[in-house]
Amino acid sequence: MAEVKHRIPSPLLPTIPGTTRIDYPKWFGGSASCMAVVVSHPLDLVKVRMQMDGGARQGTAKTAIRIVQSEGISGLYSGLSAGLMRQLTYGSVRIGLYESIKEKCRENGISLNAPALAMVAATTGFVGAMFGTPSDIANIRMQNDRSLPPASRRNYAHVLDAWVQMKRTEGWRAFTQGLWPNCVRCAGMTASQLASYDVFKGLLMSFTGTKNEHPVLHVFASLLASLVATTVCSPMDVIKTQLMGSSGQGSTLKVIKELTATEGLKWIFRGWTPSFVRLGPQTMATLVLLEQHKRMYRAIKGVDGASL
């Protein structure tokens, strides 16, 4: 039988009377994230191409069509191995820590209001990014490689090959390129994604008067969360892509100055549309699949389906 503990109610996360909490495996977040990235990777690749080469001027659809015409359908999945590795590291850590800290707060009677949830989520996102940055660098480079002139391409075969070549040609510092902007971005991403998801879910449950969570509720809450996350993280996402996509040792301030000088403030939302189109399905898939992981775990352990 799964370990079951009494759950402390939260003003933002309504608890069904008589329900209990189960300690779910912490890898569920990484597993759900990996499943979701299979759907979202092509859109992430389009976003990276737009952020790296100014493809925002062509639009999302034209950029995607150009990639398919020149590289085939498989071109949309360049760097998938790195994308999966990123979710196994960053995704597992940020979601696993977020759920653990959240439950510890509840057990100790700490009120989980919106600022508290955001603080917890930002912390776990920051920590998760430290584990996921090497995969993130490889992912961006592999996604953007085919858009470079043949002489400038790195031609990484997969994420492990990317790491070997990065170490051989650039040294260990290549693995921390854009680390701090990425950590800040991931802190904002996790706060505006996971925390706002919990807030929206609680508000929707209160507004509709429902006492039971269901997939439709999860879809709408995650869609609203993805809108918030995309807008909040757009500037740092562009900066992160610029820093990680280059082999140079640029700085955040230098990238901001160069982008502002050439494009004005429009660079802040460069690639916003593919970012949202990617984050929407990815967020919904991740969180809905996470709920399904939990449902199957309850079934395997023979725990009442009302347990959370």
C-alpha positions in Angstrom: 0.0 0.0 0.0 1.3 3.5 -0.9 2.3 5.8 2.0 -0.7 8.0 2.7 -0.6 11.2 4.8 -3.3 13.6 5.8 -3.3 16.7 3.6 -3.4 20.2 5.0 -5.9 22.4 3.1 -4.7 25.4 1.0 -6.7 28.5 0.2 -5.6 28.2 -3.4 -5.7 24.4 -3.8 -9.1 23.3 -2.5 -9.1 19.9 -0.9 -11.9 17.4 -1.2 -13.2 16.5 2.3 -11.9 13.1 3.4 -9.2 12.9 0.8 -5.6 12.0 1.6 -2.2 12.6 -0.1 0.0 10.0 -1.7 3.8 10.3 -1.9 4.3 9.9 -5.7 7.7 9.0 -7.3 9.7 12.2 -7.9 10.7 11.1 -11.5 7.1 11.5 -12.6 7.8 15.1 -13.6 10.7 14.1 -15.8 8.8 11.3 -17.4 5.8 13.5 -18.2 8.1 16.2 -19.5 9.9 13.8 -21.9 6.6 12.7 -23.3 5.5 16.3 -23.8 8.7 17.3 -25.5 8.2 14.8 -28.3 5.1 17.0 -29.2 6.7 20.4 -28.6 10.2 19.9 -29.9 9.5 21.0 -33.6 8.0 24.2 -32.3 10.9 24.8 -29.9 13.3 24.3 -32.9 11.3 26.9 -35.0 11.5 29.3 -32.0 15.3 28.9 -31.7 15.8 29.4 -35.4 13.8 32.6 -35.3 15.6 33.9 -32.2 19.1 33.1 -33.6 18.8 34.3 -37.2 16.1 37.0 -37.0 13.6 34.6 -38.6 10.9 36.5 -36.7 10.6 38.8 -39.7 9.5 35.8 -41.8 6.9 34.6 -39.3 6.4 31.2 -37.6 4.7 29.4 -40.5 7.2 30.6 -43.1 10.2 29.6 -40.9 8.7 26.1 -40.3 8.0 25.7 -44.0 11.5 26.8 -44.9 13.0 24.2 -42.5 10.9 21.4 -43.9 11.7 22.3 -47.5 15.5 22.4 -46.9 15.9 19.7 -44.3 12.8 17.5 -44.5 10.4 16.6 -41.6 13.3 15.1 -39.7 14.8 18.5 -39.6 12.1 19.6 -37.1 13.5 17.0 -34.7 17.1 18.0 -34.7 18.5 17.9 -31.2 15.7 15.7 -29.8 18.2 13.6 -27.8 19.3 16.8 -26.0 15.7 17.9 -25.5 14.9 14.6 -23.8 18.1 14.8 -21.7 17.1 18.3 -20.6 13.7 17.1 -19.4 15.3 14.2 -17.5 17.4 16.7 -15.6 15.8 20.1 -15.5 12.2 18.7 -15.7 12.7 16.1 -13.1 14.4 18.4 -10.6 12.1 21.4 -10.9 8.8 19.5 -10.7 10.0 17.0 -8.1 11.4 19.7 -5.8 8.3 21.8 -6.3 5.9 19.1 -5.3 8.1 18.1 -2.3 8.5 21.6 -0.9 4.8 22.3 -1.4 3.8 19.3 0.6 6.3 20.1 3.3 4.8 23.5 3.6 1.4 22.1 3.9 2.4 19.6 6.5 3.9 22.4 8.6 0.8 24.6 8.2 2.4 27.2 6.0 -0.2 29.1 3.9 0.3 28.4 0.2 -0.9 31.7 -1.2 0.2 33.0 -4.6 3.4 34.7 -3.6 4.5 31.6 -1.5 3.8 29.3 -4.5 5.7 31.6 -6.8 8.7 31.7 -4.4 8.8 27.9 -4.1 8.5 27.4 -7.9 11.1 30.0 -8.7 13.6 28.4 -6.3 13.0 24.9 -7.8 13.2 26.3 -11.4 16.6 28.0 -10.6 18.0 24.8 -9.1 16.7 22.7 -12.0 18.3 24.9 -14.5 21.7 24.3 -13.0 21.3 20.6 -13.7 19.8 21.1 -17.1 22.0 23.8 -18.7 24.5 21.5 -20.3 21.7 19.7 -22.1 20.1 23.1 -23.0 23.3 24.3 -24.6 23.6 21.1 -26.7 19.9 21.3 -27.6 20.1 24.9 -28.9 23.2 24.3 -30.9 21.8 21.1 -32.5 18.5 22.8 -33.3 20.3 25.7 -35.0 23.1 23.8 -36.6 21.5 23.3 -40.1 20.8 27.0 -40.4 24.6 27.8 -40.3 27.0 27.7 -43.3 28.4 24.2 -43.8 31.8 25.3 -42.7 30.4 26.6 -39.4 28.3 23.6 -38.5 29.2 21.5 -35.5 27.4 18.3 -36.7 26.8 16.8 -33.2 25.4 13.3 -33.6 23.5 13.3 -30.3 23.7 14.9 -26.9 26.6 12.8 -25.6 28.6 13.5 -28.7 27.8 17.2 -28.3 29.2 17.1 -24.7 32.4 15.3 -25.8 33.0 17.8 -28.6 32.2 20.8 -26.4 34.8 19.6 -23.8 37.4 18.9 -26.5 37.1 22.2 -28.4 36.0 24.7 -25.7 36.8 23.2 -22.3 34.6 22.9 -19.3 33.4 26.5 -19.4 31.3 25.6 -22.5 29.0 23.8 -20.2 28.1 26.9 -18.2 27.6 29.3 -21.1 24.5 31.4 -20.4 24.1 29.6 -17.0 22.9 32.5 -14.9 20.5 34.0 -17.5 19.2 30.5 -18.0 18.7 30.0 -14.2 16.9 33.3 -14.0 14.7 32.5 -17.0 13.9 29.0 -15.6 13.1 30.5 -12.2 10.6 32.9 -13.9 9.3 30.1 -16.1 8.6 27.7 -13.3 7.1 30.4 -11.1 4.8 31.6 -13.9 4.1 28.1 -15.1 3.7 25.7 -12.2 2.7 28.2 -9.5 0.2 30.0 -11.8 -1.2 26.6 -12.9 -1.9 25.8 -9.2 -3.5 29.2 -8.7 -5.6 29.1 -11.9 -6.7 25.5 -11.0 -7.8 26.6 -7.6 -9.6 29.7 -9.0 -11.4 27.7 -11.7 -12.5 25.1 -9.1 -13.8 27.9 -6.9 -15.5 29.7 -9.8 -17.2 26.5 -11.2 -18.0 25.1 -7.8 -16.5 21.7 -8.7 -14.9 19.6 -6.0 -13.3 17.0 -8.3 -10.3 17.6 -10.6 -10.7 16.4 -14.2 -8.7 16.7 -17.4 -10.8 19.6 -18.8 -9.9 21.6 -15.7 -6.2 20.7 -16.1 -6.2 21.8 -19.7 -7.7 25.2 -19.1 -5.5 25.9 -16.1 -2.4 24.9 -18.0 -3.4 27.0 -21.0 -3.7 30.1 -18.9 -0.4 29.3 -17.2 1.3 29.0 -20.5 0.2 32.5 -21.5 1.6 33.9 -18.4 4.9 31.9 -18.7 5.5 32.8 -22.3 5.1 36.6 -21.8 7.1 36.7 -18.6 10.0 34.7 -19.9 10.2 35.9 -23.5 13.1 38.5 -23.0 15.3 36.0 -21.0 14.5 33.3 -23.5 15.9 35.4 -26.4 19.0 36.3 -24.4 19.6 32.7 -23.3 19.3 31.5 -26.9 21.8 34.1 -28.1 24.3 33.2 -25.4 24.1 29.4 -25.7 24.0 29.3 -29.5 27.4 31.0 -29.8 30.8 29.7 -28.9 31.9 33.2 -27.8 32.0 34.4 -24.3 29.5 37.2 -24.5 27.6 38.7 -21.6 24.0 39.3 -20.9 24.5 43.1 -21.0 26.3 42.9 -24.3 23.6 40.8 -25.9 20.9 43.3 -24.7 22.8 46.3 -26.1 23.4 44.6 -29.5 19.7 43.5 -29.8 18.4 46.8 -28.8 20.7 48.7 -31.2 19.7 46.6 -34.2 16.0 46.0 -33.5 14.9 48.4 -30.7 12.7 46.8 -28.0 11.0 44.5 -30.5 13.6 41.8 -29.7 11.9 41.2 -26.4 9.1 39.4 -28.1 11.1 37.8 -30.9 9.8 34.3 -31.3 6.9 34.9 -28.9 4.3 33.1 -31.1 6.3 29.9 -31.6 7.2 30.1 -27.9 3.5 30.2 -27.0 2.5 27.6 -29.5 5.2 25.4 -28.0 4.6 26.2 -24.4 0.8 25.8 -24.6 0.8 22.1 -25.8 3.9 21.3 -23.8 2.5 22.7 -20.6 -0.8 21.1 -21.1 0.7 17.7 -22.1 3.2 17.8 -19.2 0.6 18.5 -16.5 -2.1 16.3 -17.9 0.3 13.5 -18.4 1.6 14.1 -14.8 -1.9 13.7 -13.6 -2.2 10.4 -15.6 1.0 9.2 -14.0 -0.5 9.8 -10.6 -3.8 8.1 -11.6 -2.0 5.0 -12.8 0.2 4.9 -9.7 -2.9 5.0 -7.5 -4.4 2.2 -9.5 -1.3 0.1 -9.2 -1.1 0.7 -5.4 -4.8 0.0 -5.0 -5.4 3.4 -3.4 -8.8 5.1 -3.6 -9.1 7.3 -6.7 -10.2 10.2 -4.5 -6.8 10.4 -3.0 -4.5 13.1 -4.2 
